[in-house]
Amino acid sequence: MTRQQLIARIRNTGSYLCVGLDSEKAKLPRHLLSHPDAGDIVYEFNRQIIDATKDYCVAYKINTAFYEADGVKGWETLERTVNYIPSTHFKIADAKRGDIGNTSSQYARAFFETLNFDAVTVAPYMGEDSVKPFLEYKDKWTILLGLTSNPGSRDFELQPAGNGLLYEKVLTTAAGWGSPDNLMYVVGATQAAEFTRIRSLTPDHFYLVPGVGAQGGSLEAISRNAMNKDVGLLVNASRAVIYASAGEDFAQAAGSVAAEYHREMQQYLTILR
Ligand SMILES: O=c1ccn([C@@H]2O[C@H](COP(=O)(O)O)[C@@H](O)[C@H]2O)c(=O)[nH]1
């Protein structure tokens, strides 16, 4: 998906919501065990969540950890799920990869060719040659970890480096490796104090923003301080949406939470742009 297509999708939908499919077998509604596709209840859960939320979001993020944990079976579920996501929606593999160049090329092939993702999250720590293989794919996106949402971001990302902080160096250096057409950054919604600074350093880039919902980050703060003329935001919520109910109404409940985020986003799109 190109940047223009993504922007058009956000404008037409009035949403910059990304639903995270962090689907964990132990947390799924028990009644699904008697479903005809009980051999793959994670897929059945994802299918119903996607049907219930697709009108309110523009992207889905699959965190590969939740699928890798189940081995071959998990990879099959992941592939079925990504193939089920409508082609109108931006598909993110949250895999946090990155290695020496020839190895990164294989990761890129896995997520962009074998699996039909639009984007993959990548760790910046090993530098340019570890990131470039992802950026070489036309109309695909690399989403680099910038300032993450977790408390451990203080250990390295928020430490001084040169004239600024380490994460600032990551953002400004990596901006030269790709362009706002193929490179986004992960910016945690819990990092409100840094939003304005981050936007001033990277005025045109899109951010994938995890950390609203279960981690307590503010949708309003990120929208007010980091939205740009093209919106420039994909705000992710995983647990708050997919586990809105553990009962038979789980999909309906997920749809309601996604609809509520959508309503709030429509307001910000009206007043902030
Ligand atoms: O800085 C980061 C980077 C990635 N994540 C991932 O996003 C989702 C958040 O899930 P919630 O349930 O909405 O908290 C999850 O897949 C994380 O691994 C992040 O939270 N922070």
The ligand as a MOL file (V3000), in Angstrom:
LIG
                    3D

  0  0  0     0  0            999 V3000
M  V30 BEGIN CTAB
M  V30 COUNTS 21 22 0 0 0
M  V30 BEGIN ATOM
M  V30 1 O 6.6620 0.2040 22.0050 0
M  V30 2 C 5.9160 -0.7310 21.7580 0
M  V30 3 C 6.0650 -1.5070 20.6320 0
M  V30 4 C 5.1660 -2.5050 20.3960 0
M  V30 5 N 4.1420 -2.7400 21.2370 0
M  V30 6 C 3.1780 -3.8030 20.8850 0
M  V30 7 O 1.9020 -3.2040 20.6380 0
M  V30 8 C 0.8660 -4.0020 21.1900 0
M  V30 9 C 0.1900 -3.2710 22.3330 0
M  V30 10 O -0.8100 -4.0630 22.8930 0
M  V30 11 P -1.9190 -3.4920 23.9460 0
M  V30 12 O -2.6730 -4.7130 24.3400 0
M  V30 13 O -2.7690 -2.5130 23.1950 0
M  V30 14 O -1.1820 -2.8810 25.0650 0
M  V30 15 C 1.5300 -5.3080 21.6170 0
M  V30 16 O 1.5270 -6.1810 20.5000 0
M  V30 17 C 2.9500 -4.8760 21.9300 0
M  V30 18 O 3.8770 -5.9220 21.7840 0
M  V30 19 C 3.9960 -1.9880 22.3540 0
M  V30 20 O 3.0750 -2.1650 23.1580 0
M  V30 21 N 4.8870 -0.9870 22.5820 0
M  V30 END ATOM
M  V30 BEGIN BOND
M  V30 1 2 1 2
M  V30 2 1 2 3
M  V30 3 1 2 21
M  V30 4 2 3 4
M  V30 5 1 4 5
M  V30 6 1 5 6
M  V30 7 1 5 19
M  V30 8 1 6 7
M  V30 9 1 6 17
M  V30 10 1 7 8
M  V30 11 1 8 9
M  V30 12 1 8 15
M  V30 13 1 9 10
M  V30 14 1 10 11
M  V30 15 2 11 12
M  V30 16 1 11 13
M  V30 17 1 11 14
M  V30 18 1 15 16
M  V30 19 1 15 17
M  V30 20 1 17 18
M  V30 21 2 19 20
M  V30 22 1 19 21
M  V30 END BOND
M  V30 END CTAB
M  END
